Amino acid sequence: MFITLEGPDGSGKTSQVQALAEAIKKDGFDLVLTREPGGTYIGDQVRNVVFDLRNKSMYPSTEFLLFQASRAQLVSEIIRPALDAGKVVLCDRYIDSSLAYQGYGHRRPLQPLQQVISFATGGLRPDLTIFFDLNVEQGLERRNNDGGWNRLDDYSLDFHQRVYEGYQALMAAEPQRWHRVDAARSPAEVAEEVKHVVLNFLKKHKRKIAKS
């Protein structure tokens, strides 16, 4: 099973992912935890380039293709081998981030982006995606306060609002794959709901995991 976490900047998914991973492993599942961009030696180098505030002259097409390069490496090196071995993979961001940020955020047509994404991933899609739902302004305030401000955070408020709206469109187009979590609540409340949803999903599909 392949599970991804998505959400606007500052929604808190990254701070929740480690506890979720521990809960999955405690429940007896063999888990691989990874992230985007990055997750590999090569991908982490791409991550540094994409997020560096000194690279503000980067074009949206360059940004998109760098994400796909990192993703192609991650899928081939980490995600597919883990899934083929019958493991659960939990990834902090995946293809939906590219459609939300580089598609809706940068106002790029989705079809050519989807074609490149499909090439980079070999068509691999998540089985379940958790969306951490948080007001854009509140998310950016959190990001500013946590000291992790990067080049993508530095885009305009309008850009981040388009990203948020893009996520709404992606969820509406494929509701069976998504679960929305109110990320404005306390971290403990969010963690409890996410753990409940993910563990129930994994238990429901345990036979499928065993046959992988």
C-alpha positions in Angstrom: 0.0 0.0 0.0 1.2 3.5 -0.9 0.0 6.3 1.3 0.8 10.0 0.8 0.4 13.1 2.8 -0.5 16.4 1.1 -1.4 19.9 2.2 -0.6 23.6 1.9 2.7 25.0 3.4 2.5 25.0 7.2 -0.3 22.6 7.4 1.7 20.4 9.9 1.9 17.2 7.9 5.7 16.9 8.1 5.6 17.3 11.9 3.0 14.5 12.1 4.6 12.0 9.7 7.1 10.5 12.2 4.5 9.7 14.8 2.2 8.2 12.1 5.1 6.1 10.9 5.7 4.7 14.4 2.0 3.9 14.8 2.0 2.0 11.5 5.1 0.0 12.5 3.7 -0.7 16.0 0.6 -2.1 14.4 2.8 -4.7 12.7 3.2 -3.3 9.2 6.6 -3.2 7.4 7.0 0.4 6.6 9.2 2.6 4.4 9.0 6.3 5.2 10.2 8.9 2.6 9.6 12.4 1.4 9.4 14.7 -1.6 11.4 16.3 -3.0 14.3 14.2 -1.9 14.3 10.8 -0.2 17.5 9.7 -2.1 21.0 11.0 -2.3 20.4 12.5 -5.7 16.9 13.7 -4.8 18.2 15.6 -1.8 20.6 17.5 -4.0 17.6 18.5 -6.2 15.7 19.5 -3.0 18.4 21.9 -2.0 18.3 23.6 -5.4 14.5 23.9 -5.6 14.1 25.3 -2.1 17.1 27.7 -2.0 16.0 31.3 -1.7 18.9 32.3 -3.8 17.3 30.6 -6.8 14.4 33.0 -7.2 15.1 33.4 -10.9 14.1 29.8 -11.5 11.4 29.4 -14.1 8.2 27.4 -13.3 9.0 24.9 -16.0 12.5 24.4 -14.5 11.0 24.0 -11.1 8.5 21.4 -12.4 11.1 19.3 -14.2 13.5 19.3 -11.2 10.7 17.9 -9.1 10.1 15.2 -11.6 13.8 14.3 -11.7 13.8 13.9 -8.0 10.6 11.9 -8.1 11.8 9.6 -10.8 14.8 8.7 -8.7 12.7 8.2 -5.6 10.2 5.9 -7.3 12.8 3.8 -9.0 15.2 3.6 -6.0 12.9 3.5 -3.0 9.2 3.3 -3.6 8.7 0.6 -6.2 11.2 -1.8 -4.6 9.5 -1.4 -1.3 6.0 -1.9 -2.7 7.2 -5.0 -4.7 8.5 -6.4 -1.4 5.1 -6.1 0.2 5.9 -3.1 2.4 3.8 -0.1 3.2 5.2 3.2 1.8 4.4 6.5 3.5 5.5 9.6 1.6 5.4 13.2 2.6 4.1 14.8 -0.6 3.9 13.1 -4.1 2.4 13.8 -7.5 -0.5 15.9 -6.2 1.9 18.5 -5.0 3.2 19.0 -8.5 -0.3 19.4 -9.9 -1.3 21.8 -7.1 1.9 23.9 -7.0 3.3 23.8 -10.5 -0.1 23.3 -12.2 -2.7 25.4 -10.4 -0.2 27.6 -8.6 1.8 28.6 -11.7 -1.4 28.4 -13.9 0.1 25.8 -16.2 -2.2 23.4 -18.2 -2.5 20.1 -16.4 -2.4 17.6 -19.2 1.2 18.0 -20.3 2.2 18.0 -16.6 0.3 14.8 -16.0 2.1 13.2 -19.0 5.6 14.1 -17.6 4.6 12.9 -14.1 3.4 9.6 -15.6 6.7 9.2 -17.4 8.6 10.0 -14.2 6.6 7.6 -12.0 5.7 4.9 -14.5 2.1 5.7 -13.7 2.5 4.8 -9.9 -0.3 6.4 -7.9 -1.1 6.4 -4.2 -3.8 4.2 -2.7 -4.7 6.7 0.0 -3.9 10.4 0.3 -4.4 12.4 3.5 -5.0 16.1 3.0 -4.1 18.4 5.9 -6.6 21.2 5.4 -5.5 24.6 6.7 -6.2 28.2 5.9 -3.5 29.6 3.6 -2.6 32.6 5.7 -2.5 30.5 8.9 -0.2 28.0 7.2 2.2 30.7 6.0 2.3 32.3 9.4 3.3 28.9 10.9 6.0 28.5 8.3 7.4 31.9 9.0 7.5 31.1 12.7 9.1 27.7 12.4 12.2 29.1 10.7 12.0 26.8 7.7 11.0 29.4 5.1 12.0 28.4 1.6 11.8 29.6 -2.0 8.3 28.1 -2.6 7.0 29.6 0.7 8.2 33.0 -0.6 5.7 33.0 -3.5 2.8 35.5 -3.3 -0.3 34.9 -1.2 -2.3 34.6 -4.4 -0.1 31.8 -5.6 -0.7 29.9 -2.4 -4.4 30.5 -2.6 -4.4 29.0 -6.1 -2.5 26.0 -4.8 -5.1 25.5 -2.1 -7.9 25.7 -4.6 -6.0 23.3 -6.8 -6.0 20.7 -4.0 -9.8 21.2 -3.7 -10.2 20.4 -7.4 -7.9 17.4 -7.2 -9.9 16.0 -4.3 -13.2 16.6 -6.1 -12.0 14.8 -9.1 -10.9 11.7 -7.2 -12.8 11.7 -3.8 -12.4 7.9 -3.2 -8.6 8.3 -2.8 -8.6 11.3 -0.4 -9.3 11.9 3.3 -9.5 15.5 4.5 -8.2 16.3 8.0 -8.9 19.6 9.8 -5.3 20.7 10.5 -6.3 23.8 12.4 -7.0 21.7 15.5 -4.4 20.7 18.1 -1.6 18.5 16.9 -2.9 15.7 19.2 -6.3 15.8 17.7 -4.9 15.8 14.2 -2.6 12.9 15.0 -5.4 10.8 16.4 -7.6 11.2 13.4 -4.8 10.5 10.9 -3.7 7.4 12.8 -7.2 6.1 13.0 -7.9 6.6 9.2 -4.6 5.2 8.1 -4.6 2.1 10.4 -8.2 1.3 9.5 -7.3 1.6 5.8 -4.3 -0.7 6.2 -6.2 -3.3 8.2 -8.9 -3.3 5.6 -6.4 -4.0 2.8 -4.1 -6.3 4.8 -4.7 -9.3 2.5 -3.8 -7.2 -0.5 -0.5 -6.1 1.2 0.4 -9.7 2.1 -0.1 -10.8 -1.5 2.2 -8.0 -2.9 
